[in-house]
């Protein structure tokens, strides 16, 4: 495995750690895994299409405020590293707590990372819709 392959794997792993922290209301790591540039895109599990770091951060902040609890992890993950960009395709599984009840999560996700001066950063996330979010 090349240095870039390992670095992208770590960046991808950090995203799931950041997501699980976000479920507890903590955005510290989420702010570190994303690029803060205007060209980032987040196509979220509730159907939103967000452009630019300000919009993406605002949505993560709103999600963190929900204190959903639970966990998310990846299965069937494939990472492809190119020249300055990397792609991941995954099935994400886990659970959240909604209105006091556990709700199963199973969605497909595609992420794009860009190699920046401060490491590999997430610039695009596109997931399936979650039906319990009213989409």
C-alpha positions as CSV (number, residue, x, y, z in Angstrom):
1,X,0.0,0.0,0.0
2,X,1.4,3.4,-1.0
3,X,1.7,6.4,1.4
4,X,-1.3,8.0,-0.4
5,X,-3.4,4.9,-0.2
6,X,-2.7,4.7,3.5
7,X,-3.4,8.4,4.0
8,X,-6.7,8.2,2.2
9,X,-7.7,5.1,4.2
10,X,-6.9,7.1,7.4
11,X,-8.9,10.1,6.1
12,X,-11.9,7.8,5.4
13,X,-11.6,6.2,8.8
14,X,-11.5,9.6,10.4
15,X,-14.7,10.6,8.6
16,X,-16.5,7.7,10.4
17,X,-15.0,8.7,13.7
18,X,-16.1,12.3,13.1
19,X,-19.6,11.2,12.2
20,X,-19.9,9.1,15.4
21,X,-18.6,12.1,17.4
22,X,-21.1,14.3,15.6
23,X,-23.9,12.0,16.8
24,X,-22.9,13.0,20.3
25,X,-22.8,16.7,19.4
26,X,-19.1,17.1,18.9
27,X,-18.0,18.6,15.5
28,X,-14.2,18.9,16.3
29,X,-13.1,16.1,14.1
30,X,-15.7,16.8,11.4
31,X,-14.2,20.2,10.9
32,X,-10.8,18.6,10.4
33,X,-11.8,15.9,7.8
34,X,-13.5,18.4,5.4
35,X,-11.8,20.9,3.1
36,X,-13.0,24.4,4.0
37,X,-13.1,25.5,0.3
38,X,-16.1,26.9,-1.6
39,X,-16.2,23.9,-4.0
40,X,-17.1,21.2,-1.4
41,X,-20.5,19.4,-2.0
42,X,-22.6,17.5,0.4
43,X,-25.6,15.5,-0.9
44,X,-27.0,14.4,2.4
45,X,-29.3,11.5,3.5
46,X,-32.2,13.9,3.9
47,X,-32.0,15.0,0.3
48,X,-30.2,18.3,0.6
49,X,-27.7,19.5,-1.9
50,X,-25.2,21.8,-0.2
51,X,-22.4,23.8,-1.8
52,X,-19.4,25.4,-0.1
53,X,-17.9,24.9,3.3
54,X,-20.3,27.4,5.1
55,X,-23.4,25.5,4.0
56,X,-21.9,22.1,4.7
57,X,-20.7,23.1,8.2
58,X,-24.1,24.6,9.0
59,X,-25.8,21.3,8.1
60,X,-23.3,19.3,10.2
61,X,-23.9,21.7,13.1
62,X,-27.7,21.2,12.8
63,X,-27.2,17.4,12.8
64,X,-24.9,17.6,15.8
65,X,-27.6,19.6,17.7
66,X,-30.0,16.7,17.2
67,X,-27.8,14.5,19.4
68,X,-28.9,11.4,17.5
69,X,-26.7,9.0,19.3
70,X,-25.8,5.7,17.7
71,X,-23.0,4.7,15.4
72,X,-22.1,4.5,11.7
73,X,-19.5,2.3,10.2
74,X,-18.5,1.2,6.7
75,X,-18.7,-2.1,5.0
76,X,-17.9,-3.1,1.4
77,X,-15.6,-0.2,1.1
78,X,-13.5,0.4,-2.0
79,X,-10.9,3.2,-2.2
80,X,-9.3,4.4,-5.5
81,X,-6.5,6.8,-5.3
82,X,-5.5,8.9,-8.2
83,X,-3.3,11.9,-8.8
84,X,-4.4,14.4,-6.2
85,X,-7.9,13.0,-5.8
86,X,-9.3,9.8,-4.3
87,X,-12.7,8.1,-4.4
88,X,-14.4,5.9,-1.9
89,X,-17.5,3.8,-2.4
90,X,-19.0,2.2,0.7
91,X,-22.1,0.7,2.3
92,X,-22.6,2.5,5.6
93,X,-24.5,0.7,8.4
94,X,-25.4,1.6,11.9
95,X,-28.1,3.0,14.0
96,X,-29.4,6.3,15.4
97,X,-31.9,7.0,18.2
98,X,-35.0,8.8,17.0
99,X,-37.8,9.7,19.4
100,X,-36.3,7.3,21.9
101,X,-36.2,4.3,19.5
102,X,-33.3,2.8,17.6
103,X,-33.5,3.2,13.9
104,X,-31.4,1.1,11.6
105,X,-29.2,2.9,9.0
106,X,-28.1,1.2,5.8
107,X,-27.1,3.5,2.9
108,X,-24.6,3.7,0.1
109,X,-22.1,6.6,0.1
110,X,-19.5,8.0,-2.3
111,X,-16.8,10.3,-1.1
112,X,-14.2,12.3,-2.9
113,X,-11.0,13.4,-1.2
114,X,-8.5,15.9,-2.5
115,X,-4.9,16.1,-1.5
116,X,-4.2,19.5,0.0
117,X,-1.3,21.0,1.8
118,X,-2.7,19.8,5.1
119,X,-3.5,16.3,4.0
120,X,-6.3,14.4,2.2
121,X,-9.6,16.3,2.8
122,X,-13.1,15.4,2.0
123,X,-14.6,17.6,-0.8
124,X,-17.7,15.6,-1.7
125,X,-20.1,13.3,0.0
126,X,-23.1,11.8,-1.7
127,X,-25.4,9.3,0.2
128,X,-28.6,7.5,-0.4
129,X,-31.7,9.0,1.2
130,X,-32.9,7.8,4.7
131,X,-36.6,7.3,4.6
132,X,-37.1,8.0,8.3
133,X,-35.9,11.6,7.7
134,X,-39.1,12.3,5.8
135,X,-37.4,12.4,2.3
